[in-house]
Amino acid sequence: MTLHVRGISTRPPAPVSPKLDAARIKKGKPPITKDYVTVHIGYVTDRQGKQHDYAEGRGHVKPHLRCGHYKNQAVGTGRLDRKRIWIESYLVNYGPGTTIDPPPQYLVVP
């Protein structure tokens, strides 16, 4: 089978800790194999339509404001009960020297 795509990137697997393999074997699980390669097909596209190669890890999220919301917090003995609490809005990935882009402005014409 042949695939004709753009933006293919491959990387070898990360080294596996001997302690991790020993713990897996002790639990009856097979050790992590070292004979695979991760293949990422395609591009990551940002909001402006610009294509970027796949980034390592979970990727980078631009600094932004995460809106407030309600959360069902587990409480009580065994955490079996639920208590509804309010989570305030907060900044995500914001640090010294970081700026936040203003939200896009749209003109709606009837």
FENQUI-V372427 format. One record per residue. N is the residue number from 0. PSI is psi in degrees with one decimal (none if undefined). OMEGA is omega in whole degrees, 0 to 359 (NA if undefined). NEAR is the number of other C-alpha atoms within 10 Angstrom. Layout:
n/psi/omega/near
N/PSI/OMEGA/NEAR
N/PSI/OMEGA/NEAR
This chain:
n/psi/omega/near
0/137.5/179/2
1/135.3/176/4
2/132.1/176/6
3/94.4/181/5
4/163.5/175/8
5/159.7/173/9
6/33.6/178/14
7/128.1/176/13
8/140.4/179/14
9/156.4/175/12
10/143.9/178/11
11/159.9/180/11
12/152.9/177/12
13/150.4/178/8
14/141.2/182/7
15/134.7/179/12
16/133.2/176/9
17/-31.1/178/11
18/-39.6/180/9
19/-45.5/178/12
20/-40.6/179/16
21/-41.0/180/14
22/-38.5/178/13
23/-43.8/180/14
24/-38.9/180/13
25/-33.0/179/11
26/1.3/179/9
27/10.7/179/9
28/154.6/178/11
29/153.9/177/12
30/159.4/179/15
31/130.0/182/13
32/151.8/181/9
33/14.8/184/11
34/40.1/178/7
35/161.5/177/9
36/134.9/177/11
37/130.6/180/10
38/126.3/176/11
39/124.5/182/14
40/129.6/176/15
41/-170.7/183/15
42/160.8/167/16
43/130.7/183/14
44/131.2/178/12
45/-176.0/185/9
46/-24.0/180/6
47/0.7/179/6
48/4.8/179/8
49/136.0/183/9
50/137.3/178/13
51/145.8/175/12
52/157.2/179/14
53/133.9/180/18
54/155.0/178/12
55/159.3/177/8
56/-150.1/182/6
57/2.0/181/7
58/173.9/181/9
59/129.6/177/9
60/130.0/179/8
61/149.6/175/13
62/134.4/181/15
63/167.7/179/16
64/122.9/176/13
65/122.5/185/12
66/152.9/177/10
67/153.2/182/11
68/164.2/175/10
69/148.0/179/10
70/138.7/174/12
71/98.2/183/11
72/129.4/176/13
73/129.5/181/13
74/171.7/174/11
75/-177.3/180/9
76/124.3/181/7
77/8.3/181/7
78/40.9/182/9
79/-23.0/180/9
80/159.8/179/11
81/140.2/178/12
82/126.6/181/11
83/120.0/180/10
84/156.2/180/11
85/126.9/175/12
86/121.4/181/12
87/158.3/174/10
88/146.3/179/11
89/161.9/181/12
90/136.2/180/12
91/134.5/180/12
92/38.3/179/13
93/129.4/180/14
94/-174.9/180/9
95/133.3/179/5
96/6.7/181/5
97/141.9/176/10
98/155.8/178/11
99/126.5/178/12
100/142.2/176/9
101/152.3/179/7
102/152.2/180/7
103/147.1/178/5
104/129.3/181/6
105/142.7/175/6
106/117.9/179/5
107/119.8/181/5
108/127.7/180/4
109/none/NA/3
